[in-house]
Amino acid sequence: MTLTDHRGAGTWQLSPATAHDHPLIADFLATTEGLGGRKFAADSRDVAEQLEGVFPGAVTVVRDDDGRIRGYAALHQPHGLQPEIAADIVLDPTVPADLADEVVDGVVARFFAESAAIPGSFLRAFIGDGHTNVIDALARRGATREGQFIRTRKPLDGEDPAALAAASRDGITVVRWPEVIGRGLGEQVRRLQYDTFLEHFGNMSKTLELWQHHIHSRLFAPDFSIAALDTADEVVGYVLGSVYTAGTGEAAERSAHTDYIGVRKDQRRNGIAELLLRKIWLAALSRGLTLASLGTDIHNRSNAHLLYRRLGYVAVEFQSAYRMEGFAQ
């Protein structure tokens, strides 16, 4: 059984996705409660970008008896530093359990078929802790939880823009993204991101190829991306951001989201991370956003979540990473 099978549970159907489904997937993401948030807009262009790099034919959609898309799954080809085959499994919470099981079965079957030719490959899927049907289906097929994460949010209504603008650290200059690029500092930021995220969970360090893809993607938000320089104009810290959307309709919230934040090892515990976050809050307020957000690994060795908690970030969403080993080990 593969993701290209056409199957059904009752009158609900699983079928291969085409580019014509991208607007319908966008509608699903924009209107369905209980999915968790996303770092990209719910429109067909963003959906197409998020599905770049999947295995051929490895995107399937779930349609209800009215033909509406109620979920999708995708299997991405490995990239970066690890032979990780990433799975997206995004289902409406009302999808029947047996159909959710079929979706996971198709993803796992295709993973094993592809993993046979990729030494050391493994499947990784990030699933919200409330999506028990998907979690249980993965567990029945041998997946184990390897990491836990929280998304946090911070209201900015009580922040004073003048105080944020005045925030500083001796010997540190914070520059916005246009200046980072204009001064030719992008590669310094990339190298620091690469080094700092080697310490973190998963396949997140940016090679030159992945860096170019990221900063030119629709997900990347230059408005919420900055760098900290020392007196020698060397990059000692950075934030790379996006715009995060949680909820639907009138209740939808948009926040300035910190995807990556890092400080050079010899400059840590000098208040640089806090300074960078305060400048992100200022940028958010100047663009009409009253929320900041970020995600963090609960077991991060730097205990960064303690800083975030002190600064007023509150946990609002929990998810876990699930892993399954491939055939070719």
N, C-alpha and C positions, 0 to 999 in steps of 0.2 A: 504493500500500500504506500502511495506517495502523495505529496501535496497536489499533484495534478489529477488525482481521482475526482470524480463528481459523485458525491455521496450525500445522504440526507438522513435526518432523524425526524420522522414524521414528515411535516411539510417544510421544515427548515433544511437548508442545503449548504453544503461545502462545495466550492467551485474555484477553479484557478482565477486569479485576478489578472486584469489587463489595465492598460493605461486609462481606459474609459471608466474604471472603477475609482480612480484617484479622487475625483470630486465627491463621490459617495462615501469614501473612507474619510475624507475631510469633514463631511456632514456628520458622520458617526462620531468622530472625535469631538466636534464642536457641540453636540447636542446630547451626548450620553452621560448621565450621572454615574459616579462611582468608578471611573476609569483611573483616577489619579491625574496629575498634571502633565504638562508637556513643555518642552523647550522650543517648540517650533509652532508656527501658525497653522491653524486648521484650514489650509487651502490646498488645491491640487498640486501647485508647484512645490510646496514644502513636503507634501506626501511623496511626490516623485523623488525628491532629493533624499528623503529618509530611506527610500527603498532602493537607492542605487547600491550596486555591489552585492545584491542577493544572487544566490545560485539561480541559473535559468529555470524558470517555472516554479520557483520556490516561494511564491506568495499565494496564499489562499484566502478567500473571504467566506464569512458566514452570512447567509441571507435568511431572513425570517419568511413566514408564509405570505407576506406582502411584498417580498422582494427587496426589502431594505437591508443594507449591510449592518450587521450587529456584531461584527468582530473581524479580525484578520490575524494571520500568522505569517511570518517571514523568516527565512534562514539566510544569514549573511555569510559571504565568503570571508576567510581569514584575512586580516591585515595587521600591520604593526609588528610588535615584538613577540607575540605569542600565536600559536596555531589555534586561536579561539574561533569557534564557529558560533556566532551570536544568534540567538533566537528572539524574535519579537512575538509575543502571544498576548494580544490585546482583545479581550472579550467583554461584551456587555454582561454585567453581573446576572442578568436574567437568562443568559444562554443555558439551555438544559445541560445537566451534568454529563449525560451520555454523549452529547455533541461536543462539549468541551474535551471529553476524553478522546474523541475521534480527532479533534484538532491536534492535541498533543501527540497522539499516536502517529499522525502524518508527519509532524515535525521531527519526531525521534527517528522514524523510519528513514526519512531523507537524510538526517544527520549521519546515521550509521552507514548509509550508502556512500555518502561523500567522505566520511572519515577514513574509509579503507584506503584512500589514496593520499592521505595527509598525515604523515607520521607525527605522533604526539598530540593529535587534535583532540579537542574536548568541546562539548556543548556548554554554553553559559546563557542563562536567561534570568533577567531581573523581573520579579513578580511582586506586586503589592501584597502585603501580608493578608489582606482581606479576601483575596481571590483564591479561596480554598479549593475550588473545583480544579483549577489549573495546577495548583501546588500538589494536590493529592494525586492527580494524574501523572505528574512528573515523578513523584516519589514512588509510585507503583512501578515505574520503569527504571528505577535505580538512581534517580537524581538525588543528590544530597545538598543541603544548604551549606554554602561556604562563606557567606558574608551577610551582615545585616547593616542596613543604612537608614538614615532618617532624613527627611526633608524638613527644614525649619523655615519659619517666616518671622519677619520683624516689622511691626507697624512703624512708620516713620512720621506719623502725625505730630509726635511730641518733640521731634528733633528741630533744632534751631539752625537754619541754613547758614547764618552768619558764623555761628560757632563751628559748624562743619567746615566752612571755607577757611577759617582761621587755624584749624587743627594742623599741627606740624610736629616734626621730630628733628632734633639737631642733626645737621649734616645730610638730611634726606630731602630730595625734591621729587614730588609726584607729578608725572606728565601724562596727559591724555593720549589716546591712541593715535590721532593724527600726528602728534609730535613724536611718538615712538617710531612711526613709519618715516616721517620726515627726517629724523635724525639717524636713520639706518640702524635702529636698535631692535628691530624685529627678531633677528637671529639670536641676539642675546636673550630675549624673552623666551624664545623657543628652547634654547639650551637649558635655561633655568627651569622651565616647565618640565623638560625631559628629565632632568636630574631630580627635581623634587617629587615627581610622580612615580619615579622608580620605587619610592618608599611606600607607595599607596597600593590599595587593592586593584587588581585587574590590569587590563591592557590599555593604559591611559597616557603613557608618555608619548609625546609627539615626535615622530621621525620627521625629516624634512618634507617628505611627501604628504604625510598626514597633517602636518602643520599647514601646508598650503591649502589642502582641502578644507581644513577647519576654518581658517580665517577668511576664506572666500565663500564659505557656505552661507545659506540664508539663516542658519541658526546663530551664527556669530554676531554679537552686538558690540560694535566699536564704542558706542555710547557708554557701555558699562565695562570697558576694558582699559586698564591703566598700568603704569609701571612706576616703581620707586627707584631712584638713582642715588648713588652716593656722591661724595664730593669730586670723585674722578669720573663722574658720568657713567659709572658701571651700573648695570641693572642688578639690584639686590632684592627685588620683590616685584610681584605682578598680580593682577587679577584679569582673567578672561571671562567675559560674561555673555548672557543671553537674556531674552525676555521670557519669563515663565508664566504660563497660563494655567490656572486651576479653577475648576468649576465650569458651569455652563450658563448661557443666557445672561440675564441681568445680574446673577450672582457670581459671574466669572470675575476672577481676580488676576491682574497682571502685576508682576513684580520684576524688579531688577535682580536677576539671578546670577550668582557667582558660581560658574562652572568649575573654574580652577583658580586656586590661590596658593602662592608659595613664596617663601623667603629663603634667601641663601643661608646655608647652615651657620656661617660665622656671624650672621646678622640677626639671628633669631633671639627672641625674648627681649627685643629692644623696642617693642611697640609698633613695628612696621606693619604687621598684618592688621592690627587695629586701625592704624592710620589709613591704610588702603581701603578698608571697609567703610570707614567714615566718608571717604571721598566718593565711594560708590553710592552711599546714601544721598550725598549732595547731588550727584548726577541724576539719581532717580527723581528726587524732588524737583529738580529743574526741568524735568521732562514730564511732570504731572503724575508720576507714580508715587503712591504712598506706602508701598511695601518693598522690602528687600527679602531675598530668600537665598538659601543655599542648601546643599546636601552634604552629608558627611558619613564616613564609615564609623560605626559605633566603636569599632576596635582599632581605630587609627592610633598608631604608636605615638604620634605627637600630642594626643589628647586635645586636638583642636576644638572638639565640641565643648570643652570647658570654657574656652575663650568666647565661642559663639553664645553660649548660655549667659555668660557674664554681660555680653553686649545686648542681650534682650531677644535673641533668636529663640523661638519656641517650636518644639517638634509638632508637626501637623500630619505627617505621613510616614509610614514605615514600609519598607520593602526589603526583600532578601534576594541574594544571588543564588541560583541553583546550578549545579554542575553535574555533567555526566561525561565519563571518559569514552573515547572512540575506540575503534577496532585496532588501528595501526599505532601501537605503543612501542 
